[in-house]
Amino acid sequence: MADPQAVRTDARRHHDPALRGFASDNYAGAHPEVLAALALANGGHQVAYGEDEYTDHLQRVMHSHFGPTAEAFPVFNGTGANVTALQALTDRWGAVICAETAHINVDEGGAPERMGGLKLLTVPTPDGKLTPELIDRQAWGWDDEHRAMPQVVSITQNTELGTVYTVDEVRAITEHAHAHGMKVHLDGARIANAAASLNVPMRAFTNAVGVDVITFGGTKNGMLFGEAVVVLNPDAVSHMKHLRKLSMQLASKMRFVSVQLEALLAKDLWLRNARHSNAMAQRLADGVSSVDGVEILHPVQANAVFARLPHDVSERLQKRFRFYFWDEAAGDVRWMCSFDTTEEDVDSFVQALKEELAR
């Protein structure tokens, strides 16, 4: 007779695959086409550390989106991508100007400063977006040895507040930054959602308008793991390979990161996923916009909805659907949609919200 206290060692499912929430697009699993690509890349031996056929082919895929000078450096995660990219753009005494709400400032545990050895110069923004005028609040003191030197402007597209820079807005930032001798980094954790929202190719607001380096996000858009630092202007960086290794972001079996990026980008999976998650966020916003007691805080331009509602209602609703407070004291919450969010998921959530408000 088997020991009832014995721990099972065979793989089995530990969650309900029908369970979905609105906490983060990171909660979603991997898209079936990405999983199929991983299986395709498996088997046999491939040279390690990026000298494989999949990473080589990825470069040509990236060229089709970001031009012939683009070079992709696959990495493990978004924080690692940002830290590696910003190190490549700054000197030891360098500083990075960013929005106060930027992910590199709020949600990366101090990694850019502690691990990257650089200084963040933050600017308050009403909507998460920098402008040339806002940049100028920190763009000064280049010859002052008592101040970290502003060398990079970092923007997030789309922003942490779900807003999207237009092509002209990014162009104005890059022209302003370059005129001051600064480089431009774009945190593209949700770059696909921004392109889908603007209905333009990703190149339209990156290499075409002078962005020097981007961090390309895939995990929030259907990948299992992995992102990439994509160097658009090779003159803006140096020693990327060495920095990637130094930053502990060099994957030995890199083919399994590269093939996922290829699965997203070789055809239109990146765009299909982003369009769907954006549409679900708009459906959610439409569903709650007329509900008394709910206030939409920012324009819904990508796959995020920011709202304000009574604190006790949010707490009860969280027991039915996972989501996060954005500013708990104010009652602000964030609802995120994913590539696998369904219309039924959204409608069920809206109905649950109405029920909790009516209590």
Salt bridges, closest charged atoms under 4 A:
ASP10 OD2 - ARG8 NH2 2.42
ASP25 OD2 - ARG190 NE 2.76
GLU33 OE1 - ARG272 NH2 3.16
ASP56 OD2 - ARG60 NH1 3.06
GLU108 OE2 - HIS103 ND1 2.88
ASP136 OD1 - HIS176 NE2 2.67
ASP136 OD1 - HIS180 NE2 3.81
ASP168 OD1 - ARG171 NH1 2.63
GLU169 OE1 - LYS129 NZ 2.89
ASP212 OD2 - HIS178 NE2 2.96
GLU262 OE2 - HIS57 NE2 3.62
ASP268 OD1 - ARG272 NE 2.94
GLU295 OE1 - ARG308 NH1 4.00
ASP312 OD2 - ARG316 NH1 3.30
GLU315 OE1 - HIS311 ND1 3.74
GLU328 OE2 - HIS311 NE2 3.05
ASP332 OD1 - ARG308 NE 2.55
ASP340 OD2 - ARG20 NE 3.85
GLU343 OE2 - ARG283 NH1 3.78
ASP345 OD2 - ARG20 NH1 3.54
ASP347 OD2 - ARG283 NH2 2.98
GLU355 OE1 - ARG320 NH2 2.81
GLU356 OE1 - ARG316 NE 2.83
GLU356 OE2 - ARG320 NH1 2.92
GLU356 OE1 - ARG359 NH1 3.16
